[in-house]
């Protein structure tokens, strides 16, 4: 049974040579789930068939979404750091699902700023790290993952079209599920223009 679909949009990076990073953005459940963590059901379209048992508690999940930047040797790039034109930079976007409930049908879209050009053949995805892990551990797991095709297709969960990196079925990729108590991450390389 699918409880809900999540759509997350990663923060864009601004400026031609300076990386301005949003440290962390917390996304909360859709309004329908946020107010009281309850939903109602029915039998064959008739809610009265369940009487007072037609209201049940659901697990609404909070995911944290973070985007970070690294030099190609894995050194983190701090907020407002200026890097030279032509420098390759690895962007890491990850979602931390700190609950015991897997979240499926997750979609991530990251439209690259004109200051960055995607480097072909660099998209990697990982969902093996436990929730609460350090950013360094998340980066290491994603960096060690196999490279995916750049194509947006059901064959892989992530790809690129034009200047937009996407993951999830809504963009035409394969289904993305963030496992319970795990971190799902996508890592790719760009070059500063």
C-alpha positions as CSV (number, residue, x, y, z in Angstrom):
1,X,0.0,0.0,0.0
2,X,1.5,3.3,-1.1
3,X,0.9,6.0,1.6
4,X,2.1,9.1,-0.3
5,X,4.3,10.5,-2.9
6,X,7.1,13.0,-2.2
7,X,8.5,15.5,-4.5
8,X,11.6,17.4,-3.5
9,X,13.4,20.2,-5.3
10,X,17.0,20.8,-4.4
11,X,18.2,24.3,-3.8
12,X,19.9,26.0,-6.7
13,X,23.5,27.4,-6.4
14,X,24.0,31.0,-7.3
15,X,26.9,33.2,-8.5
16,X,29.4,32.7,-11.2
17,X,32.4,31.7,-9.1
18,X,31.1,31.6,-5.6
19,X,29.2,28.6,-4.2
20,X,26.4,29.7,-2.0
21,X,25.1,26.6,-0.2
22,X,21.9,26.2,1.7
23,X,23.0,24.1,4.7
24,X,19.8,22.1,5.1
25,X,16.2,22.3,4.2
26,X,13.6,20.3,6.1
27,X,10.6,19.2,4.2
28,X,7.5,18.2,6.1
29,X,4.6,15.9,4.9
30,X,1.9,17.2,2.7
31,X,-0.7,19.3,4.5
32,X,-3.2,16.4,4.4
33,X,-0.8,14.4,6.6
34,X,0.8,17.1,8.7
35,X,-2.1,18.3,10.8
36,X,-3.0,15.2,12.8
37,X,-1.1,12.3,11.3
38,X,-4.4,10.6,10.5
39,X,-6.3,9.5,7.4
40,X,-9.7,8.0,6.8
41,X,-10.7,4.9,4.9
42,X,-13.8,3.3,3.5
43,X,-15.2,0.0,2.2
44,X,-16.2,0.1,-1.5
45,X,-16.5,3.9,-1.3
46,X,-18.8,4.0,1.7
47,X,-17.0,5.4,4.8
48,X,-20.0,4.5,7.0
49,X,-19.3,0.8,6.5
50,X,-16.3,1.2,8.9
51,X,-18.2,3.1,11.5
52,X,-15.9,4.7,14.0
53,X,-13.0,2.6,12.9
54,X,-12.7,4.5,9.6
55,X,-10.1,6.9,11.0
56,X,-6.6,5.4,11.5
57,X,-3.2,6.7,12.3
58,X,-0.6,6.7,9.5
59,X,3.1,7.2,9.6
60,X,3.8,10.5,7.9
61,X,7.5,10.7,7.2
62,X,9.8,13.7,7.5
63,X,12.8,13.7,5.1
64,X,15.6,16.1,5.4
65,X,17.1,17.2,2.1
66,X,20.6,18.5,1.9
67,X,22.9,19.7,-1.0
68,X,26.6,19.9,-0.4
69,X,29.6,20.6,-2.6
70,X,33.0,18.9,-2.7
71,X,36.3,19.2,-4.6
72,X,37.0,16.0,-6.6
73,X,39.3,14.7,-3.8
74,X,36.4,14.8,-1.4
75,X,37.3,18.0,0.4
76,X,34.0,19.8,1.4
77,X,33.5,23.3,0.0
78,X,32.3,25.7,2.7
79,X,29.5,28.3,2.1
80,X,30.5,31.4,0.2
81,X,33.8,29.8,-0.9
82,X,35.2,31.2,-4.2
83,X,36.6,28.6,-6.6
84,X,38.5,29.2,-9.8
85,X,36.9,29.0,-13.2
86,X,37.4,25.5,-14.6
87,X,37.4,23.8,-11.2
88,X,35.5,20.5,-11.1
89,X,33.0,20.3,-8.2
90,X,31.0,17.3,-7.0
91,X,27.5,18.1,-5.9
92,X,25.9,15.7,-3.3
93,X,22.2,15.8,-2.8
94,X,20.9,13.5,-0.1
95,X,17.7,12.6,1.8
96,X,17.8,11.3,5.3
97,X,14.8,9.1,6.2
98,X,15.1,8.8,10.0
99,X,11.9,6.8,10.4
100,X,11.2,3.1,10.4
101,X,9.0,3.5,7.3
102,X,10.4,3.4,3.7
103,X,9.2,6.3,1.5
104,X,8.6,5.4,-2.1
105,X,7.9,7.4,-5.3
106,X,10.4,10.1,-4.3
107,X,11.4,12.6,-7.0
108,X,14.3,15.0,-6.9
109,X,15.0,17.7,-9.5
110,X,18.0,20.0,-9.5
111,X,18.3,22.6,-12.3
112,X,21.9,23.6,-12.6
113,X,22.8,27.3,-12.5
114,X,24.5,28.6,-15.7
115,X,27.7,28.9,-13.7
116,X,28.0,25.1,-13.7
117,X,28.3,22.6,-16.6
118,X,27.5,19.0,-15.9
119,X,30.4,16.6,-16.6
120,X,29.1,13.5,-18.6
121,X,29.1,10.1,-17.0
122,X,29.3,11.2,-13.4
123,X,25.9,10.5,-11.9
124,X,26.0,8.0,-9.0
125,X,23.3,6.9,-6.5
126,X,23.6,5.3,-3.1
127,X,21.1,4.2,-0.4
128,X,23.4,2.1,1.8
129,X,24.3,4.5,4.6
130,X,22.4,4.5,7.9
131,X,20.4,7.6,8.9
132,X,22.4,10.1,11.0
133,X,25.7,9.3,9.2
134,X,28.2,12.0,8.7
135,X,28.2,13.9,5.4
136,X,31.7,12.5,4.7
137,X,30.3,8.9,5.1
138,X,27.4,9.7,2.7
139,X,29.8,11.3,0.2
140,X,32.1,8.2,0.4
141,X,29.3,5.7,-0.2
142,X,27.9,7.7,-3.2
143,X,31.4,8.2,-4.6
144,X,32.0,4.5,-4.4
145,X,28.7,3.6,-6.2
146,X,28.6,2.6,-9.9
147,X,28.2,5.3,-12.5
148,X,24.7,5.5,-14.0
149,X,23.8,6.3,-17.6
150,X,23.2,10.0,-18.1
151,X,20.0,9.1,-20.0
152,X,16.6,9.7,-18.4
153,X,15.0,6.3,-18.6
154,X,13.4,3.6,-16.5
155,X,16.7,1.7,-16.7
156,X,18.3,4.0,-14.0
157,X,16.8,6.0,-11.2
158,X,18.6,9.2,-12.1
159,X,19.7,11.1,-15.3
160,X,20.1,14.5,-16.9
161,X,18.1,16.3,-19.5
162,X,19.6,19.6,-20.7
163,X,20.8,21.3,-17.4
164,X,18.4,19.4,-15.1
165,X,19.5,16.5,-13.0
166,X,16.5,14.3,-12.0
167,X,15.8,11.2,-10.0
168,X,12.5,9.4,-9.7
169,X,9.7,8.2,-11.9
170,X,8.0,11.6,-12.4
171,X,10.9,12.7,-14.7
172,X,10.9,9.4,-16.6
173,X,13.6,7.6,-14.5
174,X,13.1,4.5,-12.4
175,X,11.2,4.5,-9.1
176,X,13.2,6.0,-6.1
177,X,12.6,4.5,-2.6
178,X,14.3,5.9,0.4
179,X,14.6,2.9,2.7
180,X,13.7,3.1,6.4
181,X,16.5,4.4,8.6
182,X,18.7,5.0,5.5
183,X,20.1,7.9,3.5
184,X,19.5,8.1,-0.3
185,X,22.1,10.2,-2.2
186,X,22.9,11.3,-5.7
187,X,26.4,12.6,-6.6
188,X,27.5,14.2,-9.8
189,X,30.3,16.4,-11.1
190,X,30.1,19.8,-12.7
191,X,32.7,22.3,-13.8
192,X,32.7,26.0,-12.8
193,X,32.3,28.3,-15.8
